[in-house]
Amino acid sequence: MGILVIGFTSLFTLTCTVGEVIVVTVLISSKNWIQTDSIVIDLIYSERSNTNRRHNNNYALTSSGWIPIVEYEDVNGNKFKDQYPTKINTANKPEIGSTIRVKYNPKKPSQSRFVGLTYAGEVIGMTIGFIFSVSVLVGLIIAVSNGAIPAI
């Protein structure tokens, strides 16, 4: 039983590690991408109600905001579209025709990221998962080696 649990925990740890390496690699590789201004060509209003979570007064919590659709050009004049990855609240909603800074991959111009967004949540989430799973793995190995959990 203990070996099986250690095996699954090791697999989870490996998955977190591979995911974090991929995210960090993309973040580092995008440092050499070309920055340009994109133009907001459309705004999509998005509202999502979470009926599983309720506030003290028993009404559903909602998450709403605007998602800008932008268009940018590469150095050859080719146009590409992208969608902002998060919702923007109404107070900060950009106007159609306004600019948002992006950077794109010169080798694959359709691949872009928005300048100013840190994407820290991706790295932090993976790091927490990795640390947790390593802690559990070490604890399980110690427990099995001390005989607290049977090996099989």
C-alpha positions in Angstrom: 0.0 0.0 0.0 2.8 2.4 1.0 4.8 1.9 -2.2 1.6 2.4 -4.3 0.9 5.8 -2.5 4.5 6.8 -2.9 4.4 6.0 -6.6 1.3 8.1 -7.2 2.7 11.0 -5.2 6.0 10.7 -7.2 3.9 10.9 -10.4 2.1 14.0 -9.2 5.4 15.6 -8.2 6.9 14.9 -11.6 3.8 16.3 -13.4 4.1 19.5 -11.3 7.8 19.8 -12.1 7.3 19.3 -15.9 4.4 21.8 -15.9 6.5 24.4 -14.1 9.5 23.9 -16.4 7.2 24.4 -19.4 5.7 27.6 -18.0 9.0 29.1 -16.9 10.5 28.2 -20.3 7.7 30.1 -22.1 8.1 33.1 -19.8 11.9 33.2 -20.3 11.7 32.7 -24.1 9.2 35.5 -24.5 11.8 38.0 -23.2 13.2 38.2 -26.7 9.8 38.7 -28.4 9.0 41.9 -30.3 6.8 44.5 -28.5 4.1 46.4 -30.4 0.8 48.2 -29.9 -2.3 46.2 -30.5 -5.6 47.9 -31.2 -8.8 46.9 -29.3 -11.2 45.9 -32.1 -14.0 44.4 -29.9 -15.1 44.0 -26.3 -16.9 40.9 -25.0 -18.9 41.2 -21.8 -18.6 38.1 -19.7 -20.6 37.3 -16.6 -20.4 34.1 -14.7 -22.5 33.2 -11.7 -21.2 30.7 -9.2 -24.4 29.2 -7.7 -22.3 26.8 -5.6 -20.8 29.6 -3.6 -23.2 31.9 -1.8 -22.6 35.1 0.2 -24.0 35.6 3.7 -27.3 37.0 2.4 -27.7 33.8 0.3 -27.3 35.4 -3.2 -25.1 33.9 -5.9 -21.6 35.3 -6.3 -21.0 36.6 -9.8 -17.8 37.5 -11.7 -18.2 39.9 -14.6 -16.0 42.1 -16.8 -14.9 42.9 -20.2 -12.6 40.8 -22.4 -10.8 42.9 -25.1 -10.2 41.4 -28.5 -7.1 43.0 -30.0 -5.4 43.1 -33.4 -1.7 43.7 -34.0 0.7 43.6 -36.9 4.1 41.9 -37.2 7.1 43.5 -38.9 5.9 42.2 -42.3 2.5 43.9 -41.9 0.6 40.6 -41.3 -2.3 41.0 -38.9 -3.1 38.8 -36.0 -5.9 38.7 -33.4 -5.7 37.8 -29.7 -8.0 37.8 -26.7 -7.0 39.3 -23.4 -6.6 36.4 -20.9 -8.5 37.9 -18.0 -11.6 40.0 -17.5 -11.3 43.8 -17.0 -13.8 45.5 -14.7 -16.0 48.2 -16.1 -14.1 51.0 -14.5 -10.9 50.1 -16.4 -12.6 48.9 -19.6 -10.6 50.0 -22.6 -12.4 51.8 -25.5 -12.6 50.2 -28.9 -9.7 51.8 -30.9 -7.5 52.2 -27.9 -4.1 50.4 -27.7 -2.8 47.6 -25.5 0.9 46.7 -25.6 1.6 43.1 -26.7 4.8 41.2 -27.5 4.8 38.4 -30.1 7.1 35.6 -31.1 9.1 36.7 -34.2 9.4 33.0 -35.3 5.6 32.4 -34.8 3.9 35.9 -34.9 0.5 34.4 -34.0 1.8 33.6 -30.6 1.6 36.6 -28.3 1.5 37.7 -24.7 0.2 40.9 -23.1 2.8 43.2 -21.7 2.2 44.2 -18.1 0.6 40.9 -17.1 3.0 39.0 -14.9 1.4 35.5 -15.4 2.7 34.9 -11.8 -0.3 32.8 -10.9 0.9 30.1 -13.3 4.3 29.9 -11.6 3.0 30.3 -8.0 0.3 27.6 -8.4 2.8 25.1 -9.9 5.4 25.9 -7.2 2.9 25.4 -4.3 1.8 22.1 -5.9 5.4 21.0 -6.3 6.4 21.9 -2.7 3.3 20.2 -1.3 3.8 17.0 -3.2 7.5 16.8 -2.4 6.6 17.2 1.3 4.0 14.4 1.1 6.5 12.2 -0.8 9.2 12.7 1.8 6.8 12.1 4.7 5.5 8.9 3.0 9.1 7.6 2.4 9.9 8.3 6.1 6.7 6.6 7.3 7.3 3.5 5.1 11.0 3.2 6.1 10.1 3.5 9.8 7.4 0.8 9.4 4.4 3.2 10.2 2.9 2.3 6.8 3.2 -1.2 5.5 5.3 -1.4 2.3 2.8 -3.6 0.5 
